[in-house]
Amino acid sequence: MEEAAGRIDTLQAIELAEGVEVRLRIAGPLQRGVALGIDWGVQIAGLLIIWVILMIAGIGIGFTVSTGLGMLAWFFTWWWYPVLFEASKWGATPGKRAMGLRVVQTSGAPITFSQALVRNFLRVADAMPMLPSSWLGGLPIPTMAFGLATCLATKRFQRLGDLAAGTVVIYDKVLPEPAVPAPPPMEASRPVVPLRPEEVRAVVAFRERAGLWSEGRRAEIADHASELSGGKGNAGVARIMAIAHWLQEKR
């Protein structure tokens, strides 16, 4: 049951010190990877435009000066592009905004400039190991393997920079999911075994969110609790709904 509770979806409830509970929809590695690819495309396109302009300007100011300015442009684009965008009121780079994502503190509060600085300056660690390249003028190619491994190993999909800065990447605006009518309230059924508090929350959450999932998805999730329900498929769904009904209204 405890394992099943963590597989329902990426909606996570966080209780603050004041007793207030906030719910964050955590973004997974796939969406974040696409956003990173978009940002890299924007950065490369911007650098190419700047480089062409500097090469033309080099005729007048000298190619040594234009090359130096080009290296400065690369430095600010690579290191400060994500920091400035994520520290802004949007809390997201253009790539993240295109994917409907934003960076926030683990409490759900807006990210600060210092947090944006830490999470992005540690990106070099997340990018390891680097692959050597000859066609990029000797510049190494980041694999982001360390960052991906850390994302998959943490509950909130946090990479090393997120863990150090205390940040998470969430969906900024969650699109309404197509709702499928949930099974109607069943006759209350008492669980045959005592349930731990986290198991009670998982069963109740199943009933509350069941209308957001298809019939097949409900059965798939309910199968993880077959030891409690005593069945699988639609029979297991019906049994869990009956137990949730008892937990919420009858006990």
LOLOVEX-28415 format. One record per residue: x, y, z of N, C-alpha, C in turn; residue number from 1. Coordinates in nm, 4 decimals. Example, Ala and Ser with C-alpha at 12.3 -4.5 7.8 and 13.67 -1.06 7.14 Angstrom:
# residues 2
1.3190/-0.5690/0.7800/1.2300/-0.4500/0.7800/1.3200/-0.3300/0.7800/1;
1.2850/-0.2250/0.7080/1.3670/-0.1060/0.7140/1.2900/0.0030/0.7870/2;
END
This chain:
# residues 251
0.0816/-0.1208/0.0000/0.0000/0.0000/0.0000/0.0846/0.1252/0.0000/1;
0.1888/0.1259/0.0818/0.2749/0.2448/0.0877/0.3420/0.2672/-0.0461/2;
0.3839/0.1576/-0.1110/0.4473/0.1704/-0.2423/0.3464/0.2187/-0.3446/3;
0.2240/0.1675/-0.3360/0.1221/0.2079/-0.4320/0.0867/0.3544/-0.4182/4;
0.0897/0.4052/-0.2952/0.0542/0.5457/-0.2732/0.1480/0.6376/-0.3471/5;
0.2748/0.5990/-0.3608/0.3706/0.6835/-0.4290/0.3615/0.6760/-0.5790/6;
0.2762/0.5852/-0.6336/0.2687/0.5682/-0.7776/0.1429/0.6286/-0.8382/7;
0.0549/0.6865/-0.7556/-0.0713/0.7350/-0.8093/-0.0480/0.8437/-0.9133/8;
0.0215/0.9513/-0.8770/0.0570/1.0565/-0.9709/0.1646/1.1420/-0.9061/9;
0.1981/1.2558/-0.9691/0.3063/1.3390/-0.9160/0.2548/1.4535/-0.8302/10;
0.1261/1.4495/-0.7937/0.0725/1.5512/-0.7052/0.1193/1.5225/-0.5635/11;
0.1921/1.6190/-0.5037/0.2483/1.5978/-0.3706/0.2004/1.7061/-0.2758/12;
0.1552/1.6615/-0.1595/0.1105/1.7547/-0.0555/0.2273/1.7857/0.0369/13;
0.2478/1.9152/0.0657/0.3565/1.9592/0.1528/0.2951/2.0397/0.2661/14;
0.3202/1.9969/0.3899/0.2672/2.0673/0.5056/0.3709/2.1659/0.5566/15;
0.3337/2.2937/0.5612/0.4235/2.3980/0.6065/0.4240/2.4055/0.7584/16;
0.5174/2.4833/0.8130/0.5307/2.4933/0.9577/0.4052/2.5518/1.0217/17;
0.3323/2.6346/0.9460/0.2121/2.6972/1.0003/0.0930/2.6038/0.9981/18;
0.1119/2.4806/0.9519/0.0025/2.3851/0.9451/-0.0759/2.3936/0.8156/19;
-0.0324/2.4820/0.7238/-0.0986/2.4971/0.5948/-0.0445/2.3914/0.4985/20;
-0.1335/2.3300/0.4222/-0.0920/2.2284/0.3266/-0.1023/2.2837/0.1850/21;
0.0055/2.2714/0.1087/0.0057/2.3108/-0.0316/0.0297/2.1872/-0.1160/22;
-0.0269/2.1871/-0.2369/-0.0121/2.0727/-0.3266/0.0591/2.1175/-0.4538/23;
0.1671/2.0493/-0.4862/0.2479/2.0827/-0.6022/0.2472/1.9654/-0.6995/24;
0.2277/1.9963/-0.8279/0.2350/1.8936/-0.9321/0.3782/1.8926/-0.9857/25;
0.4553/1.7944/-0.9418/0.5982/1.7886/-0.9746/0.6177/1.7457/-1.1198/26;
0.7090/1.8133/-1.1895/0.7405/1.7796/-1.3281/0.8465/1.6709/-1.3324/27;
0.8304/1.5770/-1.4238/0.9231/1.4662/-1.4366/1.0397/1.4964/-1.5298/28;
1.1349/1.4031/-1.5399/1.2544/1.4257/-1.6224/1.2249/1.4468/-1.7699/29;
1.1195/1.3835/-1.8248/1.0920/1.3967/-1.9678/1.0560/1.5403/-2.0037/30;
0.9617/1.5994/-1.9315/0.9216/1.7375/-1.9601/1.0374/1.8336/-1.9369/31;
1.1146/1.8092/-1.8321/1.2283/1.8961/-1.8038/1.3362/1.8814/-1.9108/32;
1.3536/1.7612/-1.9624/1.4515/1.7397/-2.0688/1.4135/1.8124/-2.1962/33;
1.2845/1.8090/-2.2314/1.2383/1.8822/-2.3499/1.2582/2.0318/-2.3306/34;
1.2266/2.0820/-2.2108/1.2462/2.2244/-2.1818/1.3937/2.2627/-2.1929/35;
1.4820/2.1744/-2.1433/1.6255/2.2015/-2.1524/1.6707/2.2046/-2.2979/36;
1.6174/2.1139/-2.3795/1.6516/2.1133/-2.5219/1.6089/2.2423/-2.5910/37;
1.4902/2.2926/-2.5553/1.4435/2.4195/-2.6128/1.5357/2.5331/-2.5722/38;
1.5740/2.5349/-2.4446/1.6636/2.6411/-2.3966/1.7980/2.6344/-2.4664/39;
1.8522/2.5139/-2.4829/1.9787/2.5012/-2.5541/1.9658/2.5520/-2.6970/40;
1.8523/2.5240/-2.7608/1.8301/2.5737/-2.8968/1.8270/2.7254/-2.9011/41;
1.7596/2.7873/-2.8034/1.7533/2.9337/-2.7961/1.8926/2.9913/-2.7722/42;
1.9682/2.9293/-2.6814/2.1019/2.9789/-2.6508/2.1943/2.9677/-2.7721/43;
2.1903/2.8539/-2.8393/2.2777/2.8341/-2.9561/2.2410/2.9316/-3.0674/44;
2.1097/2.9486/-3.0919/2.0666/3.0420/-3.1965/2.1110/3.1845/-3.1638/45;
2.0954/3.2235/-3.0373/2.1376/3.3573/-2.9970/2.2872/3.3776/-3.0127/46;
2.3647/3.2754/-2.9740/2.5101/3.2865/-2.9862/2.5543/3.2931/-3.1320/47;
2.4874/3.2177/-3.2188/2.5221/3.2210/-3.3614/2.4971/3.3598/-3.4203/48;
2.3848/3.4208/-3.3815/2.3553/3.5556/-3.4311/2.4594/3.6552/-3.3800/49;
2.4915/3.6449/-3.2510/2.5922/3.7345/-3.1933/2.7278/3.7138/-3.2600/50;
2.7613/3.5863/-3.2845/2.8914/3.5560/-3.3450/2.9023/3.6134/-3.4864/51;
2.7965/3.6026/-3.5655/2.7976/3.6587/-3.7010/2.8153/3.8103/-3.6948/52;
2.7421/3.8731/-3.6043/2.7536/4.0192/-3.5904/2.8951/4.0591/-3.5505/53;
2.9545/3.9848/-3.4568/3.0896/4.0171/-3.4116/3.1940/3.9931/-3.5197/54;
3.1731/3.8903/-3.6011/3.2682/3.8649/-3.7095/3.2655/3.9769/-3.8130/55;
3.1443/4.0274/-3.8381/3.1337/4.1408/-3.9308/3.1965/4.2653/-3.8688/56;
3.1669/4.2843/-3.7389/3.2236/4.4000/-3.6695/3.3740/4.3883/-3.6554/57;
3.4264/4.2648/-3.6588/3.5701/4.2438/-3.6447/3.6511/4.3086/-3.7546/58;
3.5867/4.3346/-3.8683/3.6575/4.4021/-3.9774/3.7027/4.5413/-3.9322/59;
3.6194/4.6032/-3.8487/3.6528/4.7377/-3.8041/3.7240/4.7408/-3.6698/60;
3.6848/4.6545/-3.5765/3.7423/4.6613/-3.4409/3.8553/4.5610/-3.4208/61;
3.8745/4.4736/-3.5175/3.9795/4.3738/-3.5055/3.9218/4.2390/-3.4610/62;
3.9706/4.1312/-3.5218/3.9152/3.9998/-3.4927/3.9538/3.9498/-3.3536/63;
4.0647/3.9994/-3.2999/4.1008/3.9595/-3.1632/3.9976/4.0125/-3.0637/64;
3.9582/4.1386/-3.0835/3.8572/4.1985/-2.9953/3.7221/4.1292/-3.0128/65;
3.6824/4.1050/-3.1371/3.5524/4.0419/-3.1613/3.5484/3.8998/-3.1066/66;
3.6622/3.8288/-3.1142/3.6667/3.6930/-3.0575/3.6522/3.6977/-2.9058/67;
3.7183/3.7944/-2.8430/3.7057/3.8104/-2.6979/3.5629/3.8424/-2.6563/68;
3.4981/3.9309/-2.7326/3.3583/3.9628/-2.7031/3.2687/3.8408/-2.7222/69;
3.3032/3.7589/-2.8222/3.2259/3.6364/-2.8450/3.2372/3.5393/-2.7291/70;
3.3566/3.5274/-2.6714/3.3746/3.4406/-2.5556/3.2977/3.4937/-2.4346/71;
3.2937/3.6273/-2.4170/3.2145/3.6852/-2.3089/3.0658/3.6573/-2.3283/72;
3.0218/3.6665/-2.4555/2.8807/3.6378/-2.4853/2.8484/3.4931/-2.4525/73;
2.9404/3.4013/-2.4865/2.9183/3.2591/-2.4540/2.9100/3.2400/-2.3029/74;
2.9986/3.3055/-2.2283/3.0004/3.2906/-2.0822/2.8683/3.3366/-2.0210/75;
2.8229/3.4556/-2.0579/2.6989/3.5077/-1.9993/2.5781/3.4272/-2.0444/76;
2.5798/3.3796/-2.1686/2.4660/3.3010/-2.2171/2.4587/3.1664/-2.1473/77;
2.5719/3.0994/-2.1311/2.5699/2.9664/-2.0701/2.5406/2.9705/-1.9203/78;
2.6033/3.0659/-1.8497/2.5924/3.0689/-1.7042/2.4768/3.1532/-1.6531/79;
2.4481/3.2664/-1.7171/2.3517/3.3601/-1.6595/2.2147/3.3574/-1.7247/80;
2.2023/3.2994/-1.8413/2.0711/3.2881/-1.9078/1.9665/3.2222/-1.8168/81;
1.9912/3.1021/-1.7614/1.8887/3.0410/-1.6754/1.8710/3.1130/-1.5422/82;
1.9797/3.1687/-1.4886/1.9699/3.2359/-1.3588/1.8762/3.3558/-1.3663/83;
1.8963/3.4417/-1.4649/1.8171/3.5643/-1.4753/1.6705/3.5343/-1.5046/84;
1.6442/3.4348/-1.5892/1.5056/3.4028/-1.6208/1.4346/3.3387/-1.5014/85;
1.5029/3.2465/-1.4324/1.4373/3.1781/-1.3207/1.4216/3.2681/-1.1985/86;
1.5077/3.3685/-1.1856/1.4957/3.4634/-1.0747/1.3945/3.5732/-1.1043/87;
1.3397/3.5745/-1.2255/1.2414/3.6760/-1.2631/1.1036/3.6400/-1.2075/88;
1.0053/3.7221/-1.2362/0.8698/3.6988/-1.1855/0.8079/3.5727/-1.2452/89;
0.8593/3.5269/-1.3620/0.8047/3.4053/-1.4231/0.8583/3.2790/-1.3566/90;
0.9790/3.2867/-1.3003/1.0380/3.1695/-1.2369/1.0698/3.0591/-1.3342/91;
1.0938/3.0933/-1.4605/1.1156/2.9903/-1.5618/1.1903/3.0480/-1.6810/92;
1.2711/2.9639/-1.7436/1.3361/2.9986/-1.8695/1.2338/2.9878/-1.9829/93;
1.2645/3.0402/-2.1018/1.1713/3.0245/-2.2144/1.1347/2.8779/-2.2427/94;
1.2317/2.7876/-2.2265/1.2015/2.6468/-2.2488/1.1014/2.5926/-2.1488/95;
1.1187/2.6271/-2.0224/1.0249/2.5829/-1.9191/0.8877/2.6463/-1.9396/96;
0.8846/2.7725/-1.9781/0.7555/2.8373/-2.0023/0.6828/2.7713/-2.1188/97;
0.7584/2.7313/-2.2209/0.6961/2.6629/-2.3348/0.6350/2.5297/-2.2935/98;
0.6932/2.4645/-2.1919/0.6432/2.3365/-2.1439/0.5465/2.3520/-2.0262/99;
0.5168/2.4773/-1.9889/0.4242/2.5009/-1.8784/0.4830/2.4693/-1.7423/100;
0.6152/2.4895/-1.7257/0.6827/2.4575/-1.6004/0.7343/2.5847/-1.5345/101;
0.7632/2.5763/-1.4052/0.8291/2.6844/-1.3342/0.9077/2.6258/-1.2174/102;
1.0057/2.7022/-1.1699/1.0879/2.6604/-1.0566/1.0391/2.7331/-0.9323/103;
1.0173/2.6581/-0.8247/0.9746/2.7168/-0.6981/1.0546/2.6542/-0.5848/104;
1.0431/2.7128/-0.4658/1.1007/2.6505/-0.3478/1.0193/2.5269/-0.3116/105;
1.0769/2.4412/-0.2292/1.0053/2.3194/-0.1893/0.8776/2.3509/-0.1119/106;
0.8660/2.4718/-0.0602/0.7441/2.5128/0.0093/0.6381/2.5655/-0.0860/107;
0.6749/2.5811/-0.2150/0.5844/2.6378/-0.3130/0.6024/2.7870/-0.3327/108;
0.6880/2.8508/-0.2534/0.7129/2.9945/-0.2654/0.7999/3.0229/-0.3881/109;
0.7943/3.1459/-0.4417/0.8779/3.1810/-0.5574/1.0264/3.1632/-0.5268/110;
1.1028/3.1279/-0.6272/1.2464/3.1069/-0.6115/1.3154/3.2417/-0.5935/111;
1.4215/3.2454/-0.5133/1.4982/3.3680/-0.4927/1.6174/3.3717/-0.5886/112;
1.6806/3.4878/-0.5964/1.7962/3.5008/-0.6859/1.9094/3.4080/-0.6425/113;
1.9357/3.4005/-0.5115/2.0440/3.3142/-0.4637/2.0157/3.1672/-0.4938/114;
1.8901/3.1257/-0.4839/1.8554/2.9869/-0.5162/1.8723/2.9599/-0.6650/115;
1.8320/3.0558/-0.7483/1.8517/3.0405/-0.8921/2.0005/3.0307/-0.9258/116;
2.0813/3.1095/-0.8542/2.2257/3.1074/-0.8762/2.2836/2.9708/-0.8396/117;
2.2457/2.9176/-0.7236/2.3005/2.7896/-0.6777/2.2593/2.6764/-0.7699/118;
2.1303/2.6674/-0.8027/2.0821/2.5527/-0.8808/2.1402/2.5514/-1.0222/119;
2.1661/2.6693/-1.0773/2.2169/2.6728/-1.2144/2.3690/2.6684/-1.2218/120;
2.4383/2.7195/-1.1207/2.5832/2.7085/-1.1229/2.6275/2.5658/-1.0915/121;
2.5402/2.4881/-1.0292/2.5703/2.3469/-1.0058/2.5297/2.2595/-1.1243/122;
2.4767/2.3210/-1.2285/2.4381/2.2449/-1.3469/2.5578/2.1730/-1.4088/123;
2.6774/2.2294/-1.3889/2.7969/2.1650/-1.4435/2.8168/2.0271/-1.3806/124;
2.7778/2.0116/-1.2524/2.7864/1.8801/-1.1883/2.6791/1.7866/-1.2428/125;
2.5581/1.8395/-1.2651/2.4503/1.7584/-1.3223/2.4827/1.7160/-1.4652/126;
2.5633/1.7956/-1.5357/2.5943/1.7662/-1.6755/2.6975/1.6555/-1.6923/127;
2.7625/1.6163/-1.5848/2.8644/1.5124/-1.5937/2.8024/1.3768/-1.6289/128;
2.8807/1.2863/-1.6897/3.0149/1.3092/-1.7445/3.0088/1.3818/-1.8789/129;
3.1137/1.4558/-1.9078/3.1242/1.5294/-2.0330/3.1885/1.4418/-2.1404/130;
3.1406/1.4556/-2.2619/3.1982/1.3822/-2.3741/3.2865/1.4751/-2.4568/131;
3.4071/1.4322/-2.4927/3.4940/1.5177/-2.5737/3.4385/1.5323/-2.7153/132;
3.4639/1.6464/-2.7754/3.4179/1.6690/-2.9126/3.5253/1.7445/-2.9902/133;
3.5324/1.7134/-3.1168/3.6254/1.7832/-3.2049/3.5526/1.8850/-3.2922/134;
3.4233/1.8568/-3.3211/3.3484/1.9450/-3.4118/3.2917/2.0683/-3.3414/135;
3.3077/2.0776/-3.2089/3.2653/2.1979/-3.1365/3.3858/2.2788/-3.0892/136;
3.4965/2.2629/-3.1575/3.6154/2.3382/-3.1210/3.6767/2.2924/-2.9906/137;
3.6546/2.1649/-2.9563/3.7112/2.1122/-2.8333/3.6222/2.1272/-2.7116/138;
3.5074/2.1955/-2.7267/3.4160/2.2113/-2.6135/3.3512/2.0767/-2.5803/139;
3.3460/2.0385/-2.4535/3.2859/1.9105/-2.4160/3.1339/1.9124/-2.4314/140;
3.0756/1.7965/-2.4545/2.9312/1.7827/-2.4698/2.8728/1.7292/-2.3391/141;
2.7824/1.8031/-2.2742/2.7237/1.7542/-2.1485/2.6261/1.6398/-2.1742/142;
2.6320/1.5360/-2.0919/2.5397/1.4229/-2.1055/2.4213/1.4337/-2.0101/143;
2.4345/1.5137/-1.9039/2.3312/1.5300/-1.8008/2.2987/1.3983/-1.7310/144;
2.3925/1.3034/-1.7343/2.3680/1.1720/-1.6746/2.3556/1.1794/-1.5225/145;
2.4407/1.2587/-1.4582/2.4333/1.2715/-1.3123/2.3008/1.3352/-1.2704/146;
2.2581/1.4385/-1.3435/2.1322/1.5045/-1.3116/2.0134/1.4119/-1.3298/147;
2.0140/1.3326/-1.4386/1.9048/1.2388/-1.4628/1.9004/1.1315/-1.3554/148;
2.0168/1.0798/-1.3172/2.0215/0.9761/-1.2139/1.9681/1.0294/-1.0810/149;
2.0026/1.1532/-1.0480/1.9540/1.2118/-0.9232/1.8040/1.2352/-0.9285/150;
1.7535/1.2809/-1.0437/1.6092/1.3011/-1.0595/1.5323/1.1720/-1.0352/151;
1.5806/1.0635/-1.0947/1.5108/0.9360/-1.0824/1.5230/0.8771/-0.9423/152;
1.6243/0.9197/-0.8675/1.6475/0.8637/-0.7336/1.5773/0.9425/-0.6238/153;
1.5203/1.0592/-0.6551/1.4563/1.1410/-0.5526/1.3054/1.1458/-0.5751/154;
1.2324/1.1591/-0.4675/1.0858/1.1569/-0.4723/1.0294/1.2735/-0.5515/155;
1.0948/1.3883/-0.5452/1.0439/1.5079/-0.6117/1.1169/1.5387/-0.7417/156;
1.1857/1.4409/-0.7969/1.2592/1.4580/-0.9229/1.3543/1.5777/-0.9153/157;
1.4324/1.5836/-0.8087/1.5272/1.6936/-0.7904/1.6661/1.6518/-0.8376/158;
1.7278/1.7357/-0.9197/1.8658/1.7108/-0.9572/1.9563/1.7677/-0.8485/159;
2.0878/1.7565/-0.8667/2.1812/1.8010/-0.7637/2.1633/1.9494/-0.7321/160;
2.1459/2.0308/-0.8356/2.1264/2.1734/-0.8139/2.0001/2.2029/-0.7346/161;
1.8937/2.1266/-0.7601/1.7692/2.1449/-0.6851/1.7878/2.1083/-0.5384/162;
1.8574/1.9986/-0.5124/1.8792/1.9549/-0.3748/1.9602/2.0587/-0.2965/163;
2.0605/2.1163/-0.3617/2.1446/2.2160/-0.2940/2.0697/2.3470/-0.2712/164;
1.9834/2.3855/-0.3665/1.9133/2.5134/-0.3567/1.7786/2.5020/-0.2857/165;
1.7297/2.3800/-0.2641/1.5991/2.3631/-0.2019/1.4854/2.4020/-0.2948/166;
1.4942/2.3592/-0.4218/1.3934/2.3954/-0.5216/1.3366/2.2705/-0.5877/167;
1.2220/2.2873/-0.6526/1.1603/2.1824/-0.7327/1.1047/2.2463/-0.8592/168;
1.0854/2.1652/-0.9611/1.0243/2.2111/-1.0858/0.8824/2.1561/-1.0902/169;
0.7846/2.2447/-1.1066/0.6449/2.2044/-1.1044/0.5742/2.2503/-1.2321/170;
0.4541/2.1969/-1.2528/0.3689/2.2462/-1.3606/0.3093/2.3793/-1.3174/171;
0.3293/2.4821/-1.3998/0.2808/2.6148/-1.3654/0.1291/2.6214/-1.3746/172;
0.0755/2.5766/-1.4857/-0.0692/2.5738/-1.5055/-0.1070/2.4335/-1.5507/173;
-0.1719/2.3623/-1.4623/-0.2099/2.2251/-1.4926/-0.3374/2.2273/-1.5749/174;
-0.3298/2.1701/-1.6957/-0.4484/2.1627/-1.7802/-0.5487/2.0647/-1.7197/175;
-0.6764/2.0953/-1.7272/-0.7755/2.0021/-1.6715/-0.7706/1.8690/-1.7434/176;
-0.7644/1.7622/-1.6668/-0.7608/1.6296/-1.7248/-0.9016/1.5843/-1.7598/177;
-0.9150/1.5069/-1.8683/-1.0476/1.4571/-1.9026/-1.1014/1.3680/-1.7915/178;
-1.2154/1.4053/-1.7366/-1.2712/1.3314/-1.6241/-1.3598/1.2179/-1.6733/179;
-1.3410/1.1023/-1.6151/-1.4237/0.9858/-1.6424/-1.5057/0.9619/-1.5163/180;
-1.6357/0.9412/-1.5301/-1.7167/0.9219/-1.4089/-1.6592/0.8124/-1.3206/181;
-1.6396/0.8465/-1.1938/-1.5894/0.7479/-1.0986/-1.7005/0.6518/-1.0603/182;
-1.6643/0.5342/-1.0128/-1.7678/0.4422/-0.9666/-1.8528/0.5073/-0.8595/183;
-1.9835/0.4813/-0.8584/-2.0703/0.5443/-0.7579/-2.0350/0.4963/-0.6183/184;
-2.0723/0.5741/-0.5160/-2.0428/0.5319/-0.3788/-2.0988/0.3932/-0.3505/185;
-2.0143/0.3085/-0.2957/-2.0543/0.1720/-0.2647/-2.0997/0.1641/-0.1198/186;
-2.1592/0.0528/-0.0862/-2.1923/0.0284/0.0529/-2.0639/0.0233/0.1337/187;
-2.0627/0.0913/0.2462/-1.9413/0.0989/0.3268/-1.8932/-0.0396/0.3660/188;
-1.7624/-0.0589/0.3563/-1.7036/-0.1890/0.3886/-1.5806/-0.1670/0.4747/189;
-1.5823/-0.2258/0.5911/-1.4707/-0.2090/0.6836/-1.3511/-0.2912/0.6368/190;
-1.2288/-0.2342/0.6430/-1.1101/-0.3118/0.6028/-1.0888/-0.4304/0.6955/191;
-1.0397/-0.5387/0.6378/-1.0230/-0.6617/0.7160/-0.8979/-0.6561/0.8024/192;
-0.8072/-0.5640/0.7742/-0.6850/-0.5507/0.8532/-0.6703/-0.4046/0.8944/193;
-0.6046/-0.3772/1.0078/-0.5814/-0.2370/1.0483/-0.4924/-0.1659/0.9463/194;
-0.5224/-0.0409/0.9198/-0.4465/0.0375/0.8236/-0.3643/0.1437/0.8943/195;
-0.2418/0.1623/0.8459/-0.1575/0.2688/0.8971/-0.2084/0.4035/0.8432/196;
-0.1726/0.5138/0.9091/-0.2219/0.6459/0.8633/-0.1922/0.6740/0.7167/197;
-0.0716/0.6385/0.6691/-0.0388/0.6647/0.5288/-0.1219/0.5788/0.4345/198;
-0.1614/0.4598/0.4804/-0.2458/0.3733/0.3984/-0.3883/0.4272/0.3919/199;
-0.4351/0.4825/0.5037/-0.5673/0.5450/0.5039/-0.5704/0.6614/0.4052/200;
-0.4649/0.7434/0.4071/-0.4591/0.8581/0.3152/-0.4560/0.8114/0.1699/201;
-0.3855/0.7005/0.1431/-0.3769/0.6501/0.0057/-0.5132/0.6016/-0.0429/202;
-0.5871/0.5313/0.0420/-0.7187/0.4802/0.0035/-0.8155/0.5952/-0.0204/203;
-0.8144/0.6942/0.0683/-0.9035/0.8098/0.0530/-0.8661/0.8890/-0.0725/204;
-0.7350/0.9057/-0.0983/-0.6908/0.9776/-0.2182/-0.7353/0.9047/-0.3435/205;
-0.7363/0.7715/-0.3401/-0.7814/0.6929/-0.4547/-0.9262/0.7278/-0.4876/206;
-1.0097/0.7322/-0.3850/-1.1519/0.7624/-0.4082/-1.1702/0.9048/-0.4604/207;
-1.0945/0.9993/-0.4048/-1.1118/1.1395/-0.4429/-1.0642/1.1675/-0.5843/208;
-0.9626/1.0933/-0.6304/-0.9050/1.1198/-0.7634/-0.9527/1.0223/-0.8694/209;
-1.0326/0.9258/-0.8327/-1.0708/0.8209/-0.9273/-1.1385/0.8763/-1.0514/210;
-1.2108/0.9881/-1.0377/-1.2799/1.0456/-1.1525/-1.1879/1.1052/-1.2571/211;
-1.0603/1.1218/-1.2240/-0.9642/1.1781/-1.3191/-0.9005/1.0715/-1.4064/212;
-0.9202/0.9448/-1.3728/-0.8531/0.8373/-1.4447/-0.9510/0.7555/-1.5270/213;
-0.8980/0.6908/-1.6280/-0.9790/0.5987/-1.7066/-1.0058/0.4725/-1.6254/214;
-1.0967/0.3913/-1.6732/-1.1302/0.2674/-1.6025/-1.0073/0.1767/-1.5917/215;
-0.9291/0.1701/-1.6985/-0.8094/0.0863/-1.6971/-0.7055/0.1346/-1.5990/216;
-0.6897/0.2684/-1.5904/-0.5924/0.3249/-1.4968/-0.6348/0.2999/-1.3528/217;
-0.7657/0.3113/-1.3250/-0.8133/0.2827/-1.1899/-0.7828/0.1385/-1.1510/218;
-0.8072/0.0471/-1.2438/-0.7821/-0.0939/-1.2148/-0.6333/-0.1201/-1.1948/219;
-0.5498/-0.0519/-1.2754/-0.4046/-0.0703/-1.2635/-0.3549/-0.0267/-1.1262/220;
-0.4047/0.0880/-1.0794/-0.3634/0.1372/-0.9474/-0.4193/0.0478/-0.8373/221;
-0.5447/0.0077/-0.8511/-0.6069/-0.0759/-0.7477/-0.5377/-0.2113/-0.7349/222;
-0.4777/-0.2597/-0.8428/-0.4092/-0.3897/-0.8380/-0.2927/-0.3882/-0.7397/223;
-0.2342/-0.2691/-0.7159/-0.1237/-0.2612/-0.6204/-0.1711/-0.2862/-0.4777/224;
-0.3004/-0.2721/-0.4550/-0.3565/-0.2927/-0.3212/-0.4416/-0.4191/-0.3164/225;
-0.4079/-0.5166/-0.3989/-0.4890/-0.6394/-0.4055/-0.4900/-0.7147/-0.2729/226;
-0.3834/-0.6999/-0.1928/-0.3818/-0.7670/-0.0629/-0.4883/-0.7099/0.0292/227;
-0.5176/-0.5825/0.0147/-0.6213/-0.5189/0.0955/-0.7604/-0.5473/0.0395/228;
-0.7719/-0.5357/-0.0931/-0.9042/-0.5490/-0.1547/-0.9466/-0.6943/-0.1742/229;
-0.8485/-0.7834/-0.1824/-0.8824/-0.9235/-0.2041/-0.9219/-0.9550/-0.3465/230;
-0.8945/-0.8666/-0.4394/-0.9277/-0.8895/-0.5794/-0.8516/-0.7960/-0.6698/231;
-0.8641/-0.8155/-0.8000/-0.7974/-0.7306/-0.8982/-0.8988/-0.6822/-1.0012/232;
-0.8565/-0.5878/-1.0816/-0.9453/-0.5344/-1.1829/-1.0582/-0.4535/-1.1224/233;
-1.1752/-0.4574/-1.1877/-1.2896/-0.3797/-1.1418/-1.3376/-0.4230/-1.0037/234;
-1.3213/-0.5510/-0.9727/-1.3618/-0.5987/-0.8404/-1.2762/-0.5341/-0.7318/235;
-1.1455/-0.5200/-0.7588/-1.0574/-0.4544/-0.6634/-1.0903/-0.3073/-0.6474/236;
-1.1245/-0.2405/-0.7605/-1.1631/-0.0996/-0.7546/-1.2870/-0.0819/-0.6671/237;
-1.3870/-0.1655/-0.6893/-1.5113/-0.1557/-0.6127/-1.4858/-0.1760/-0.4633/238;
-1.3994/-0.2727/-0.4311/-1.3707/-0.3013/-0.2916/-1.2984/-0.1833/-0.2250/239;
-1.2007/-0.1229/-0.2943/-1.1272/-0.0091/-0.2378/-1.2195/0.1107/-0.2210/240;
-1.3103/0.1317/-0.3169/-1.4058/0.2414/-0.3042/-1.4957/0.2207/-0.1832/241;
-1.5348/0.0967/-0.1586/-1.6197/0.0676/-0.0433/-1.5447/0.0911/0.0869/242;
-1.4164/0.0535/0.0901/-1.3352/0.0765/0.2098/-1.3154/0.2262/0.2323/243;
-1.2891/0.3007/0.1246/-1.2726/0.4457/0.1365/-1.4013/0.5101/0.1867/244;
-1.5162/0.4594/0.1401/-1.6445/0.5106/0.1853/-1.6593/0.4904/0.3361/245;
-1.6182/0.3760/0.3854/-1.6260/0.3483/0.5296/-1.5304/0.4385/0.6070/246;
-1.4073/0.4555/0.5544/-1.3084/0.5363/0.6227/-1.3512/0.6825/0.6355/247;
-1.4176/0.7328/0.5322/-1.4543/0.8742/0.5320/-1.5866/0.9043/0.6031/248;
-1.6794/0.8091/0.5985/-1.8140/0.8438/0.6424/-1.8740/0.7534/0.7496/249;
-1.8147/0.6373/0.7721/-1.8815/0.5428/0.8603/-1.8065/0.5150/0.9902/250;
-1.6744/0.5286/0.9869/-1.6005/0.4861/1.1068/-1.6154/0.5871/1.2202/251;
END
